[in-house]
Amino acid sequence: MDSQDLTHRCINTIRALSADQPQAANSGHPGAPMGMAPMAHLLWTEFLKFNPSNPRWVNRDRFVLSNGHACALLYSMLHLTGYDVAIDDLKKFRKVGSKTPGHPESFETPGVEVTTGPLGQGLSNAVGMAIAERHLAARYNKEGFPIINNHVYVFCGDGCLQEGVTSEASSVAGHLGLGNLIVLYDDNLITIDGETDLSFTEDVKLRYQSYGWHVQEVADGNNDLEAIKRAIEEAKKVTDKPSIIKVRTTIGFGSKKEGTEGVHGSPLGEEDLANVKTKLGLDPAQKFQVPEEVRKFYSQFAAKGEELQKQWEELFEAYAQKHPELAAEFRRRMSGDLPDGWEDVLPLNKPGGAEEATRKSSGVCLNKLAELLPEIVGGSADLNPSTLTYLTCSKDFQKATPEGRNIRFGVREHGMSAICNGLAAYGGFIPFGATFLNFIGYALGAVTLSALSHLQVFYIMTHDSIGLGEDGPTHQPVEKFVVCRTTPNLQFIRPADVTETAAAYIAAIKKKQGPTVFALSRQNLPPLKGSSVEGALKGAYTIQEAEGEKPDIIFVATGSEVSIAVQAADSIKDKKVRVVSMPSWELFEAQSHEYKQSVFLPGVPVISIERARKDSQRADKVSLSLAVPVAKPGDGAAGSTLGWDRYAHASIGVDRFGLSGPYKDVYKALGVTAEHLVEKAHIVLEHYASNPVPVLLRPAAFTKF
């Protein structure tokens, strides 16, 4: 068999495997993989630098399947080229516990770089990966030692390019001149609803040229392999611009439904699948077939990958001899280790210290850590003066200065977050993105994928409540606390002062398998006498104890409300009040049941106070809601503050969107004051004087099944 015939045999095998998987699962997307098979074969065999025996080799090229629904293609390539993805794994496509889930998951499948599925996220992640490569190369490469010189390749479809996050990230990539980024756009003219011209008629080439990209087009991606190859070769030569190659393909190539939406998201059916295999020169009766000559051809890439890594390791050892300090730093970063004593650089409260906004405390913490940890890289969505997140120890990351660690994301919250995911996925980075907490809503698609993918990203969210004042309700978060707290594997921390902010950074640094959202105040807050790093790291702790053996009531608060709770407790002279600071529900839930009960004593009523809340929007005042409701004049709308009923018998929170005005006036207008808390405390005490105090905290065995 000559090389051309073997190439077509390989491509047709990919097409068949990619159609077999959805057929076996009775769900999935065969169309795009069948159309993109020629691109995949060429990329893996002619260009991609990889080692299947070590999918995490640091200088590998990165491949991102942005149109994640086409994952049968990726799984086929991983299997054929020697990754730990067996033919039995392909047969378990979309089955619980398999290595081949319905969309690629980086933590499930060796060789999958990032979790994709929500369209556009992958291309945006790839921008972060390209930034990562450029930055590491600028910091560590020395003459004769190109230890980092990989490319980032992306497959994407029409849907990816329609998503707003892609526009944001592509604009950033063009501005930064990321010549190590090459995107192959599967232009198959079909969406789920039908032909793309139902909703997508823009000139993609002109659009990307305006972003500053190098743009090429391949007219026949089904058959003209040389044109695809030439385009990729040309893209690699363009080092000062990212490249996009528009490749015209036929969705579902070979199927009776080819070129239609009918082949996008449904299996072909047994009859059509058999006919396709016959057209492709394969046995129509055989499932998951890989002809011997095809398997033999692809088997060579395992040895090639081993040799590539061996050559790189020899280069790195020589580099380490000549540049030992840089080599040691590089190894430490890539292994995820931290230097000894890193926690000691963080600031703590000073006796008699001045009031300070936690956003300012955060800026100090971030900069102290950045001086010690070069892996900290990031920026804000055009809000550095407000979020206080500029790294003064470095410069901007720009086209001419890739060694810089301050990324100018512009007003692109979603793109910022997706790019941070790419930085984290690349390895050797602790990326951060900053904006106002209310605008995390723009970024939630990427934030969710941070959590799902176990990516360590810092989301530094300032202006965290009605306390931001004059900007008003459009900028004041209401439901965002709830969204963050209910997202699995996302650590949400709302510190009350300098010391708790330091603890938040310690917790975030230690959480290597997921993101942290910092909720930080715009307004100044007093240093709290009882605040503690050790206590804050447990999620909740007694920050001010009542006199006597047992308190009559417990106030629990977060962030800027802790000082209000302390003030209220100090003003109650006839009752013993414990004040608990609870910066993180997630950290608290990780503690033992015994510790939890030592904080929230059984039989003692608890009131929570927190400015941001999601409940009825009708009330004009802060509302009090009891576990056993008590009708009292002026209580506002009844109903438990979402989530707080786990810890508190009564909850105070803002039941509506906020107001525009000086923050102290807003507090007063909405009743978020120590005086109001005292008033409500007396109501709660009166109620529980004649009623049993319900048990809230129960051992996990009683609450989780």
HELIX and SHEET records of a PDB file:
HELIX    1   1 SER A    3  ALA A   25  1                                  23    
HELIX    2   2 GLY A   31  LEU A   42  1                                  12    
HELIX    3   3 LEU A   43  PHE A   47  3                                   5    
HELIX    4   4 GLY A   68  ALA A   70  5                                   3    
HELIX    5   5 CYS A   71  LEU A   80  1                                  10    
HELIX    6   6 ILE A   87  LYS A   91  1                                   5    
HELIX    7   7 GLN A  121  TYR A  140  1                                  20    
HELIX    8   8 ASP A  158  GLN A  162  1                                   5    
HELIX    9   9 GLY A  164  LEU A  176  1                                  13    
HELIX   10  10 THR A  196  LEU A  198  5                                   3    
HELIX   11  11 VAL A  204  TYR A  211  1                                   8    
HELIX   12  12 LEU A  225  LYS A  237  1                                  13    
HELIX   13  13 GLU A  261  VAL A  263  5                                   3    
HELIX   14  14 GLU A  270  LYS A  279  1                                  10    
HELIX   15  15 GLU A  292  LYS A  322  1                                  31    
HELIX   16  16 PRO A  324  SER A  335  1                                  12    
HELIX   17  17 TRP A  342  VAL A  345  5                                   4    
HELIX   18  18 THR A  358  LEU A  372  1                                  15    
HELIX   19  19 ASN A  384  THR A  387  1                                   4    
HELIX   20  20 GLU A  413  TYR A  426  1                                  14    
HELIX   21  21 LEU A  437  ALA A  443  5                                   7    
HELIX   22  22 LEU A  444  LEU A  452  1                                   9    
HELIX   23  23 ILE A  466  ASP A  471  5                                   6    
HELIX   24  24 LYS A  480  ARG A  485  1                                   6    
HELIX   25  25 VAL A  498  LYS A  510  1                                  13    
HELIX   26  26 VAL A  533  ALA A  536  1                                   4    
HELIX   27  27 GLU A  561  SER A  571  1                                  11    
HELIX   28  28 TRP A  585  GLU A  589  1                                   5    
HELIX   29  29 HIS A  593  VAL A  599  1                                   7    
HELIX   30  30 TRP A  644  ARG A  646  5                                   3    
HELIX   31  31 TYR A  663  LEU A  670  1                                   8    
HELIX   32  32 ALA A  674  ALA A  689  1                                  16    
HELIX   33  33 ALA A  700  THR A  703  1                                   4    
SHEET    1   A 5 ARG A  62  LEU A  65  0                                        
SHEET    2   A 5 VAL A 152  GLY A 157  1                                        
SHEET    3   A 5 LEU A 181  ASP A 187  1                                        
SHEET    4   A 5 SER A 243  ARG A 248  1                                        
SHEET    5   A 5 HIS A 214  VAL A 218  1                                        
SHEET    1   B 5 ILE A 376  SER A 380  0                                        
SHEET    2   B 5 ILE A 430  PHE A 436  1                                        
SHEET    3   B 5 PHE A 458  THR A 462  1                                        
SHEET    4   B 5 THR A 516  ALA A 519  1                                        
SHEET    5   B 5 GLN A 491  ILE A 493  1                                        
SHEET    1   C 2 ASP A 396  PHE A 397  0                                        
SHEET    2   C 2 ASN A 406  ILE A 407  1                                        
SHEET    1   D 6 TYR A 541  GLN A 544  0                                        
SHEET    2   D 6 VAL A 577  SER A 581 -1                                        
SHEET    3   D 6 ILE A 553  ALA A 557  1                                        
SHEET    4   D 6 VAL A 606  GLU A 610  1                                        
SHEET    5   D 6 ALA A 650  GLY A 653  1                                        
SHEET    6   D 6 SER A 623  LEU A 626 -1                                        
END                                                                             
